[in-house]
Amino acid sequence: MATNSRKRAGRTSPATIYDVARMAGVSPSTVSRALNKPGRINAGTEHRIREIAEAIGYRLNPLARALPTGRTQTLALTLSDITNPVYFELIRGAERVAASRGYILILAESQESADLENETAQRLLSSVDGLILVAARLDSADIVELSRRKPILTVNRKVRGIGSVVADVRPGIQAALDHLRQLGHKRLAYLGGPPSSWMNRLRDRTISSEASDRGMKVVTLGPYLPTVAGGAAALDVVRESGATAALAYNDLMAIGLLKAGHEIGMRIPEQLSLIGFDDIFGSDFTSPPITTIRTPHALLGEQAALRLIAELNNEAVRKHTAPRTEFLQRASTDRART
């Protein structure tokens, strides 16, 4: 329902708090209390105000609301590469939680640049209540400095004194290495991702340590871009390494290596077993489908948003078990070549 006073040039202008107040027969301050602080006025009046607001399409303006409270009910989430499908489910998980708690979630990307990430975060912090840094490329000191302005939480990155949600990479890696050992593989290659990636270093260390415990040798190659092109660029070096199996920093690199191998007539997995990381959308569309180590990204996003919102509202932070990675055997691994 719209009043004539709200019609402009053939359009209906947005409903205001004054429209709600006039129709409910109360003051604008009463409307504000009813919508911003439930339980502060008569229940019947509050119910009537909410019904009228819904009927005429009135929505609280988060920026206007921030003037008296200093809060915008807005969170920001930064990504290293917004085109990487690894983040799809993570974003969706964070968004589900944010929406359920009345928060708006906005996204930004750093394009794998620590400088751009820092600049973007600095600008975001002036207009949001808190920030989730996913796979941050920033120095730890820069993250700590940002946290002095607003609450910060990191995903798949640990910084002393900063809350974080990090997947447990060990279960998936252990199962993948057990699988390769059973197939007779003894010399492995790890295709390293960005040198500024904390998760890349964690995966590299864990693979090397667990392989050593199993009597297997790992050679780390790279760094390479965490993209299809980065994986393709690694092909010649992988072949020269003498490895019979390769584990890539992520599925995109594994797909790139697979594609480049096909182009020169290389048979995978007969000539080289291949394992990716993350189980992104499309990793099972290749020929052969990529064997991978799944990361539960939706759960990472949910836990990150829950923890940040709890901190913002001074709520007790629930202890969550670190999401566990899981090995998924498909068709890109086979017995070691002789």
N, C-alpha and C positions, 0 to 999 in steps of 0.2 A: 504494500500500500504506500502511495507517495502523495504528499500534499502538493498543491499548485506552486507553493513558494519554493519547492525543491526542483521544479522543472526548469531547465535551461536549454535553449536552442534545440529542442527536440529530445534532449537527454534528461534523465533523472539524476540529479546530483546526489552524492553519497549522503545517507542519513547521518544526522548529528546527534549528539547527546541532548541538545535542546529540543529536537523533534521528539525524542523519547520522553523527555520530561513533560513537554506540553501535552502529549497524548495520555500520559499516566497521571497527570494532575499533580506532579511533585516537582521539587527543585532539581536542577542539574546535579547538585552535590549529592542528593539522595540517589539519583541514578548511578553516579560514580561509585558510591558505597555499595550499592546492590550488585554492580557488575565486577567491581575490583576486590571487594572484601565481603564475601558472602557471610550471612549470619549476623551482620551488624544492624539490620533493620527488621521490621516486622516481616515475617515469613510470607504472608499473603501479598504484601506490597512488593517484596522482592520478586516473587513469582510472576506478578503482573508485569513488572518492569522487564523481566527477562523475556516474557512472551511477546511484549510489544517490540523490544529490540530485535528479536528474531523475525517478527512479522515484517518489519520495515527494512531489514537488512543492515541494522547498525552493527558495526564491528569496532572493538576497541583499537585505538591507534597506539601501537607499541611505543612510538617515539613520544607521543603526548603523555602516555602513562609514565614514561621514564623521567619526566620533568620533576614530579614530586618524590619518586621512589629511587631514582638513579638506576632503574632496571628497565631493560627493553624486551625481556622475554625472548631474546634472540641469542642463538649460539652460532659460532662459525666453525667450519671444519676445513682444514687445508690439506691438499693432496700434492704429491710430487708430480703426478701426471694424470690429469682428469680423463684422458683417453684410454688409460689402461683398464681393461675390463676386470682386473683384480679387485677394483674398488667398488664395483656395482653393488654387491651384497652388503659390504661394509656401510656404504652410504645409506642403503635402505634400512639396515638395522638401526643406525643412529637416528634416522628420520622417524621411524616408528616410535621410538622411545620419546624423542623430543616432542612430537605431536601429541602423544598421550599425556604429556605433562604441560601442555600449553605453550610450548616453545616453538619458534621458527628456526629452522636450520638453513644457513646459507653456506655455499661452497666457494672455495677459491683454490687455485693451483699455483705451484711454484715453477713448473716446467724444469724440474731437476736442478734449479738454481737456488743455492742457499741465500744469496743476496736478495733475490726476488721474494723468497719466502719470508725473510725478515721484514722487508719493506711492506709486504702484504699484511703480515701479522700486525705490524705496528699500526697500520691504517684501520684494520678491522677492530682492534681492541678499543677504539674510541666509540664504537657504536654497538658492541655486543656485550653480553654478560660474561661469557667465557669462551675459550678456544680449545678445540681438539686438533692437535697436530698429528697427522698420519704420516708415518715413514719420513719424519722430519730430516732434512739435510743440514739443519742448523748446527752450529757448535753448541755444546752443552751450556756454555756460559751465556750464549744469546737466549736460549730457552729459559734459563733461570732469570735473566733480566726481564723478559716478557712477563714472567709469572709475578713480578713485583707490581704489575699494573692490574692484571685481572687473573682469575683462576685459569690454569692451563692443565691440560691432560694430554699425554702422548700415547699413541698407538704404535705397537711394534718398535718401540724405542724406549730405553730406560735412561733417566737422568736423575742423579742424586737429589732428593728433596722434592721431586715432581711426581705426581700420581701418573701411573701408566697402566696400560692393558697390553700384554704381550703374549702371543701364542707360544705354547710349549712345542718347540720344534723337534725335541728329542724323540718322542714316540714314532712319528712318521719317518724320520731319518733312520732310526734303528731298524724298523721293519723293511725299509727300502734296501738297506745294506745287507740285511739277512737274506733278502730275496736275491740280490746280486751274488752273494757268496754261494748260495745254493746253486746258482747257474754257472759257477766256476770262475767268476770275475775276481781278479786279484789286483789289477792296476786300473784305477779310476781317474777321471778328470772332473774337476769342478769348474764350471764356467762362471767366473765371478761377475757380479753386477757392479753398480756404481761404488767407487771407493768411499764415498761419503755416506753410504747406506749402513746404518747400524745393524739392520737385519741381515745384510749380506755378510758382514763380518761374523755374526752369530752363526749363520748357516755354515760358513766356511770352517769355523773352529769346530763346530759340532760334528760335521761330516768327517773332518780329519781325525778327530779324537775317537769317534766311534769306529771308523774304518781301521785305525791302528789296533784297537782292541780285538778286531776280527782278523788280524793278520793281512789286511789289505793296505795298499799304498795309494795315496791320493796326490795328484799334482793339481795345483790351483792355477788356472789360466785367466788371463784378463788383466785389468777390468774391461768389461764390455758394457755397451748401452743395454738397459733392460728392455729391449725391444726385439721385434722379429729381425730387423736389420743387424742388431748386435749379435744375435745368435748365429746368423748367416756368416758374419765376419769371423766367427770363431772356428769355422769348419776346418780350414787348413791346419791350424795350430792343434786342434783336437786330433786330427789324423797323424800328425807328426809326433804327438806325445806318446804314442804306443798304448794308450788306454783302450780297453775293450768295452768300457761303459762310461757314459758321461752324465753327470747330474748338473742341470742348469739352475741358475739363480731363480729363474721363474719360467712359467710355461711359454711366455712369448718368445724367450730365447730358445727354448727347446723346439718350438714350432719353426723358428727361423733356421736352426741347424738342420732340422729334418727336411725342410724345403730346399735348402742349399745342397744337401746330400742327394736328394732326388734329381736335382738338375745336372749333377755330374755322373749319374748312374749308380750312386752308392746305395747299397741295400741295407735298410734299417728295419728290423734289428739284427739281421744276419751278420752284418759287418760291424755294427756298433749298437750297443744297447743304449737307450736314452730315457732319462727320467727328468721330468719338470718339477715345478714347485708352485702350489697354490690352487690347482684345479679351477682355472678360470673358465668362463663360458666359452665353448668352442674348442677346448683342449681335446675333446673326444670326437671332434669332427674331422680330424686329420686322418691320413692313411699312411701308417697305422695310427690308431688313437694313442695319444700320449699317456704313458704310465706316469703318475704324478704323486706328489705329496700334498694332500688337501689341507688348506688352512681354513678354519671356520670363520670367515670374515663377517658374516651377519652377526654372529655372537660377539665378535670384537667390537663392532659398531654399537650394539646394544649395551654392552658393559661400559664402554667409554661414555656414552651419553648418560647412563644411570649414575655413574660415579661423579661426573662433572655437575650434574643437576643436584645431586646430594650435597656436594660441597657448596654450591651456590646457596642452598637453602638451609645450610647448617644441620643437615640430617645425618644420622649415623650411616657411615659408608659400609654397605654389606660386603663381606668378604666373598670374592668369587674365585673359584678354581680357574687357573689359567686355561683357556681353550686349548685343546690338544689337537695336534696335527694327526693326519691319518693317511696311511699308504694306500693308494689305489692302483692295483695292477691292471694294466690294459694290454696293449699289444706291441709296445715299442721296446720291449726287453726280451732277450733270448739268451741261450747258452753262449758262453764266451767263445769267440773264434779261436782256432788253433793255428 
